[in-house]
């Protein structure tokens, strides 16, 4: 039951960053993608499985764990949330290295007004949430999932993830243009509220089709 003791100790030590991370995923509109990405990451790690040549490395693993605990203590004193969460990730990496070695860690790791548009009678402000950052995060997560499920070689997975960047930029540019067009020529309500949010979600359909089609083509290239 050593794994159970390690799990209980991990939760007790890193309860604060775990709780705040879960709260942000649940309440912050900019972070809700974490509710989807976390179980997907666990699934991809489970699907990847253990390497056949795993070998525990207690020395490096213990050193990484000690460093993570030290960082946890210092960041707790400073009440600095980012380093608190960073120490949690470092501790997870240390546990993997301690139990299965650095090769297993690498095996799982592969599976990481300028904004104001003036229109006659209207002013559209492109917020950070609509500037492409949120859609880029979601599309990168989608490409990671498609690559992890269907592609075997690392460079093709990297290519698929890299493709998500121009896809997000192009579709977001189309969204901004379309919003301006609809606000000016149809109805100003298209610039905010439910109609505005609906436009954003609708663009994920062609984005998914583009990335899924590319992933399918890369799968055939691997054969």
C-alpha positions as CSV (number, residue, x, y, z in Angstrom):
1,X,0.0,0.0,0.0
2,X,3.0,2.3,-0.5
3,X,1.1,4.0,-3.4
4,X,-1.8,4.8,-1.2
5,X,0.4,6.4,1.5
6,X,2.1,8.4,-1.3
7,X,-1.2,9.6,-2.6
8,X,-2.5,10.6,0.8
9,X,0.7,12.4,1.6
10,X,0.6,14.2,-1.8
11,X,-2.9,15.4,-1.2
12,X,-2.2,16.6,2.3
13,X,0.9,18.5,1.3
14,X,-0.5,20.0,-1.9
15,X,-4.1,20.5,-0.8
16,X,-4.0,24.3,-1.2
17,X,-2.8,24.4,-4.8
18,X,-5.1,21.5,-5.6
19,X,-8.1,23.3,-4.1
20,X,-7.4,26.6,-5.7
21,X,-6.8,25.0,-9.1
22,X,-10.1,23.2,-8.9
23,X,-11.9,26.4,-7.9
24,X,-10.4,28.3,-10.8
25,X,-11.4,25.5,-13.2
26,X,-15.0,25.7,-11.9
27,X,-15.5,29.4,-11.5
28,X,-13.1,31.2,-13.9
29,X,-14.4,31.4,-17.5
30,X,-10.8,31.6,-18.7
31,X,-9.9,28.3,-17.0
32,X,-12.9,26.1,-17.4
33,X,-11.0,24.1,-20.1
34,X,-9.1,22.5,-17.3
35,X,-12.2,20.5,-16.4
36,X,-11.8,18.8,-19.8
37,X,-8.1,18.7,-20.1
38,X,-7.3,17.1,-16.8
39,X,-9.3,13.8,-17.4
40,X,-8.1,13.8,-21.0
41,X,-4.5,14.0,-19.8
42,X,-5.1,11.1,-17.4
43,X,-6.6,9.1,-20.2
44,X,-3.7,9.7,-22.5
45,X,-1.2,8.7,-19.8
46,X,-3.2,5.5,-19.1
47,X,-3.4,4.8,-22.8
48,X,0.3,5.3,-23.3
49,X,1.0,2.8,-20.5
50,X,4.4,1.9,-19.0
51,X,7.5,1.5,-21.1
52,X,8.9,-2.0,-21.4
53,X,12.3,-0.7,-20.2
54,X,11.2,1.2,-17.1
55,X,13.7,1.3,-14.3
56,X,13.2,3.1,-11.0
57,X,15.6,5.9,-10.2
58,X,15.2,6.5,-6.4
59,X,18.1,8.9,-6.2
60,X,17.0,11.5,-8.8
61,X,13.4,11.0,-7.9
62,X,14.0,11.7,-4.2
63,X,16.1,14.7,-5.1
64,X,13.3,16.1,-7.2
65,X,10.8,15.4,-4.5
66,X,12.9,17.2,-1.9
67,X,13.3,20.2,-4.2
68,X,9.5,20.2,-4.8
69,X,8.8,20.1,-1.1
70,X,11.2,22.9,-0.5
71,X,9.6,25.0,-3.2
72,X,6.2,24.2,-1.7
73,X,7.4,25.5,1.7
74,X,8.9,28.7,0.3
75,X,6.0,29.5,-1.9
76,X,3.6,28.9,1.0
77,X,5.5,31.4,3.1
78,X,5.4,33.9,0.2
79,X,1.7,33.1,-0.5
80,X,2.6,32.8,-4.2
81,X,0.1,30.7,-6.1
82,X,2.1,30.0,-9.3
83,X,5.1,28.5,-7.6
84,X,2.7,26.5,-5.3
85,X,1.3,24.8,-8.3
86,X,4.7,24.5,-9.9
87,X,5.9,22.6,-6.8
88,X,3.0,20.3,-7.2
89,X,3.9,19.4,-10.8
90,X,7.5,19.0,-9.7
91,X,6.5,16.5,-7.0
92,X,4.4,14.5,-9.5
93,X,7.4,14.3,-11.8
94,X,9.6,13.3,-8.8
95,X,7.2,10.5,-7.9
96,X,7.2,9.2,-11.5
97,X,11.0,9.3,-11.7
98,X,11.3,7.6,-8.3
99,X,8.9,4.8,-9.2
100,X,9.5,4.2,-12.9
101,X,12.4,6.4,-14.0
102,X,13.0,9.5,-16.2
103,X,12.3,7.5,-19.4
104,X,8.7,6.9,-18.3
105,X,8.4,10.6,-17.4
106,X,9.4,11.6,-21.0
107,X,7.1,8.9,-22.3
108,X,4.1,10.5,-20.6
109,X,5.3,14.1,-21.1
110,X,5.2,13.8,-24.9
111,X,1.6,12.9,-24.6
112,X,2.5,20.3,-23.3
113,X,-7.0,51.1,-28.8
114,X,-5.3,48.3,-30.2
115,X,-8.3,46.1,-29.4
116,X,-11.0,48.5,-30.3
117,X,-12.7,48.3,-33.7
118,X,-14.6,51.5,-34.6
119,X,-17.7,51.2,-36.7
120,X,-20.2,53.9,-37.6
121,X,-22.5,54.1,-34.5
122,X,-20.7,51.2,-32.8
123,X,-17.4,50.4,-31.0
124,X,-16.4,46.8,-30.7
125,X,-13.9,45.9,-28.0
126,X,-12.0,42.7,-28.6
127,X,-11.4,41.3,-25.1
128,X,-8.6,38.9,-24.2
129,X,-11.2,36.1,-24.1
130,X,-12.1,36.9,-27.7
131,X,-8.6,37.8,-29.0
132,X,-7.8,34.1,-29.8
133,X,-6.1,33.1,-26.6
134,X,-8.9,31.0,-25.3
135,X,-9.7,29.5,-28.6
136,X,-6.0,28.7,-29.2
137,X,-5.8,26.9,-25.8
138,X,-8.9,24.8,-26.7
139,X,-7.7,24.0,-30.2
140,X,-4.2,23.0,-28.9
141,X,-5.9,20.7,-26.4
142,X,-8.0,19.2,-29.2
143,X,-5.0,18.7,-31.4
144,X,-3.1,17.0,-28.5
145,X,-6.1,14.7,-28.0
146,X,-6.3,13.8,-31.8
147,X,-2.6,13.3,-32.0
148,X,-2.4,11.2,-28.8
149,X,-5.3,9.0,-30.0
150,X,-4.3,8.5,-33.7
151,X,-0.6,9.3,-34.3
152,X,2.4,7.3,-33.2
153,X,5.4,9.5,-34.2
154,X,6.3,12.5,-32.1
155,X,7.1,14.9,-35.1
156,X,3.6,14.3,-36.6
157,X,2.0,15.1,-33.3
158,X,4.1,18.3,-33.0
159,X,3.0,19.2,-36.6
160,X,-0.7,18.7,-35.7
161,X,-0.3,20.9,-32.6
162,X,1.5,23.6,-34.6
163,X,-1.3,23.6,-37.1
164,X,-3.8,24.6,-34.4
165,X,-2.1,28.0,-34.2
166,X,-2.9,29.3,-37.7
167,X,-6.3,27.6,-37.6
168,X,-7.2,29.5,-34.4
169,X,-5.9,32.8,-35.8
170,X,-7.7,32.4,-39.1
171,X,-11.0,31.4,-37.6
172,X,-10.8,34.1,-34.9
173,X,-10.1,36.7,-37.7
174,X,-13.2,35.4,-39.5
175,X,-15.2,35.7,-36.2
176,X,-14.1,39.3,-35.7
177,X,-14.9,40.2,-39.3
178,X,-18.3,38.4,-39.1
179,X,-19.2,40.1,-35.8
180,X,-18.4,43.6,-37.2
181,X,-20.4,42.8,-40.4
182,X,-23.4,41.6,-38.4
183,X,-23.3,44.4,-35.9
184,X,-23.2,47.1,-38.6
185,X,-25.5,45.6,-41.3
186,X,-27.9,43.4,-39.2
187,X,-28.2,44.1,-35.5
188,X,-26.0,45.6,-32.8
189,X,-27.0,42.8,-30.4
190,X,-24.7,40.4,-32.3
191,X,-21.8,42.2,-30.6
192,X,-22.6,40.9,-27.1
193,X,-24.6,38.5,-25.1
194,X,-25.9,35.1,-26.2
195,X,-25.6,35.8,-29.9
196,X,-22.0,36.8,-29.6
197,X,-21.1,33.7,-27.5
198,X,-23.0,31.4,-30.0
199,X,-20.8,32.7,-32.8
200,X,-17.7,31.7,-30.9
201,X,-18.9,28.2,-30.3
202,X,-20.1,27.8,-33.9
203,X,-16.5,28.4,-35.1
204,X,-15.3,25.3,-33.3
205,X,-17.2,23.1,-35.7
206,X,-15.1,24.0,-38.7
207,X,-12.0,24.1,-36.5
208,X,-12.6,20.5,-35.4
209,X,-13.3,19.4,-39.0
210,X,-10.0,21.0,-40.1
211,X,-7.9,19.4,-37.4
212,X,-9.6,16.0,-37.6
213,X,-9.1,15.9,-41.4
214,X,-5.5,16.8,-41.0
215,X,-5.0,14.2,-38.3
216,X,-6.6,11.6,-40.5
217,X,-4.3,12.5,-43.4
218,X,-1.3,12.2,-41.1
219,X,-2.4,8.8,-39.9
220,X,-2.4,7.6,-43.5
221,X,1.1,9.1,-43.9
222,X,2.3,6.9,-41.1
223,X,1.1,3.7,-42.7
